[in-house]
Amino acid sequence: MLPRMGQTKTLARHRARRADPAPKPAPRFDLVLRGGRVIDPAQNLDRPLDVGIRNGKIAALLPTIDRARARQSIDVRGRLVVPGMIDTHAHVFQHVTGAFGMNPDLVGIRSGVTTVVDQGGAAPLTIHGFRKFIVEPAITRVFTFVSNYLVGGLVGHRYTQLYGPHGVNVRETVAAIEQNRDIVKGIKAHAEVGGYSRWGIETLKLAKDASRQARVPVYVHLGRLWAEADGARIDPDVLVPEMVPLLDAGDVIAHPFTKNAGAFVSREGKVHPLIFEAVRAGARIDVGRGGHMSFAAARTVLDAGIVPFTVGADVHGYTINRPGDGAWDEGYFDERVARRRARARPVGGAAVFSLVQVMNELLALELEVPDVIRMVTANAAIMLGLEGQIGTLAPGAVADVSVLSHDVGRWTLQDSLGVQLTAKERLRPEFALKAGKRHAADSPLLFESTKGAV
Amino acid sequence: MAEAWDLLVRGGTLVDPARSIAAKRDVAFSGGAVAAVAETLTGEAIETIDATGGLVTPGLIDIHTHVYRALSTGRHADQTSLANGVTTVVDAGSAGWMTLPGLRDYVVPAYRTRVYVFVHISATGLTINRIMPELAEIKFAQVEEAARAVVENPALVLGIKVRIAHGGTGHGDQANAREALRRARQAADLARVPLMVHVSNTPIPLPEILDALRAGDIATQILNGNAENVFGPDGRVRREVRAARERGVVLDVGHASIHCDVNVARRAIAEGLVPTTLSTDLHTPPPGRLVYNLRGVMSQFLALGMSLDDVVASVTSRAAAAIGKSAELGSLAPGMAGDAVVLDLEDGQFTYVDGAGNEVKAGRRFRTRHVIREGRRLPAAHADHL
C-alpha cells in the first residue's frame, strides 16, 4: 500500500559523499513547504513550520529550513498545511455502479483529498475487479469497507431486494477481507427502516458475524434508506435499540445529522439515549454527509455532546444530479424527458461535492478548525487501522499533505432540507501531495461547490 | 519479386464453408488480413506454418460466452477461447445496460480476443444472478436505457439479451417473464439490433417466445432438455420451431452442459433440425459441473451426426452472419480479417457428458494446432483444455 523507502537513505548518503570537488551542499530535501500553519492533530501540532520532504516521506518539521537545502520550495504562508485528508465515506466504483459511482481521483486527489474509503461499492463478488480497475489505476489511495451484500452497491442500492439476508454470505465476506487486507478495512452494513420491515435486523447480525471473524469494524448506515415493505408500519425509533447491542468498540455509526427517521434524533426531537451508551462503549461516529445533513439535527446532536469522530463526505452521483424515480420508465429518445432530466436535482436539496465543503459546514456549526482537521486525518487513520502511516506529518510518515486556504467572510450554506446557515470562515483545497508528488486541487466538483453552496 | 507476406499457412486443408471450399489450399496473410488463397502459394513470407494434415478454418466464433471477469461472470477470453482458436466471442448478457461501461473500459481492452456484446435488458446483467433472478424486479429492465447502451457503443454492442427462464425472470412467474420479453423486444427494436433470448427452462411456452422473434434474432439453448423444449406433445419437432428457422431466426446451442441435452440434440438432428450456430455459454460453473469450450462442443456435434462442413459453418460463416459480421469475419476470402485456426482431427475414444449425465461417445475430436489473429500466429499459450 504505502511505498517502501528502506534503501533510499543510504543511497542519498552515498551520493552525498561522492559529491563534486567544488562543494555545494547537496539539497537535503526534494521539496519544502514554507511558512504554512501546520496542523497535525496526531502530534498535537498547530504552529507555523516548514515541512521538508524527501523520497516521498516527511523528513523534517522545523521552524525554518534553509532555502539552499531544498531542491524545490513552495511558499504556503497563510495556508493550512495538514496531513493528506482522508474521506471516510466515498463512492468510487465508477462504471460499475451506474450514475452513483464517482471517479476516485475527482473526489480524491483533485479535491485535495489523498485517501478515500469506498463504502460498500465493492463486494465479495466484485472485490477483485475493484482492486484491478479502481484501486490500482487511481492516483488517490483507495480503501474499501466491503459491502455486507454479495453484489455491493449497484445502482446506489436502489434495488431493495438485493439487500436482504439472502444476499449475504458470511463465509465469502470473510474470505474477501482476508484475501484483500491491504485494501479492505471494514464492512459496510445498514440498520434502517425499509430493510428492517422485511428482514428485521438480520443483515446487521450477519455483518457483525463476519466482522468479528475477520477482526474489522462495521460501518453502519443508520436512518431510513429504503421504503417499508408494502403494508408494513415500523416505528423508526426501534432501529437504534436493535442496533446498539450488536456493536463493538471501533464500529462506526453513520449519518448522525440525517433528516431521515430512525437515526440519532428520535421522533421526540432528542438524541436517543442508547446513542450515548454506544459512544461510551467505543462506537465511532462518521458524518456521512451525502443527503444526510439537517442543520437542526446537527445542532441537537452536537449540543447533546455527541461529536463525530470522522467526516465522510458521501459524495455520489445522486448528491450531484439525480434523475427522478420515474425517469427510467420514460424516454431517452423522448426530448421532453431529456429536458426534464437536465433539470434533475440532487438528492436532498443542496448538492454535496467535496469533503472540504462538509468541513465548512462543521465549522459553521461552531466546531474548531483543528478539531475538524483531526477528524479527516488522525481519526480517519485510526478508523482504517493505519495510524502513524497516513493522517500525520510525523517525520518518517508518507508525504501525503493537503494545503488549504482559510478565509474569513460570510457565505451561505444549505442543508438537505434547504435550510440555510451562515458560515464565517471557509476552507478551500489548493493542492495536495501524494507521497511527495504535487497534484492540483482542480476538480470541477470544487468549482461547483464554491459557486453553489459555500 | 513480390513483397513478402507476414504469414503463409501451407499444405493444410482449407474448410471455408462461406465459399464452399474444402480442399488443399495455401493461405497468406498480410497487414492483418487475408492476402491470398491458392492451391499453391510460392511467395516469400516472414513466417511460414506447415499445416499439412490439418484443417485450416476461419477463426472460430462463439456467439454465446461470458467474459466479464472480476465484476460479473465469465472466463478469461484469451485463455479459454482465443488459445483454443476462438478468435471472436460474444459476451451474452454478463453486462447490463448499467454495468456495460465496466466491461467496455476495464475488461475488453485487456483481451486480444475480438469481443462483442449483447447487453442485458436488466440493469445489472448477471452480476446479481447468484442472489436473485436478474429480472425478478421488472424495473431492472429499462427499454430506453438498454437501447441507449447499444446506440452509444456501436462498435461493441450488437444486440440485446434477455433470459426468459425461471432463474432469470422469477420462478413460475409467467406475467413477469412476458413483460421481460416485451421490454427486451422493445429495446431491440428501438436500437434496431437483434434480440438474443435464452429459452432454457422457460416459464412460458417456447412457441410464445419464438413468436416474438424475427429474422436475425437468436434463440439460444435451443436444444435444452427442460419441459418446454423443441419437441411438441407428439414427440416431433414443433411446427413453430421449424417456422422460426425458416423465417431466419438463429437457433443457437449455448451448450453449458446443462442447456444441451444429448438426447434432444440427437433426435432433433435426426429429424433434420440442425442448429444454426454452435456456442458454449462459457461461464464459471459451480464446482463439479463442466462447461465445454467450443472445440468440445464442435467435437460432440460431429459425433452426433453433423458433417464436418456443417460443424465448421456453424462456428464461422453462420456465426458471423448471426452477429452481422459476414463482411469481415467467418471466411478466409482475400481481404477478410486475418483470423484463422489450424485444427487437427484426432482419432481416439472420447466421452462427453451433458448436464443430465447422458453421454456422447466420439471417435474424433478437434485439437488446436495454431491460432492466427490479425494475420499473426499467436505464441502457444496456456489453454483451458475442456
Interface residues (C-beta under 8 A of the other chain):
Chain A: Q94 H95 V96 G98 L125 T126 H128 G129 K132 F133 Y149 L150 V151 L154 V155 Y159 Q161 L162 H166 G167 W328 D329 E330 G331 Y332 F333 D334
Chain B: R69 A70 L71 M98 T99 P101 G102 R104 D105 Y106 A123 T124 T127 I128 R130 I131 M132 A136 E137 K139 F140 Q142 E144 E145 A147 R148 L190
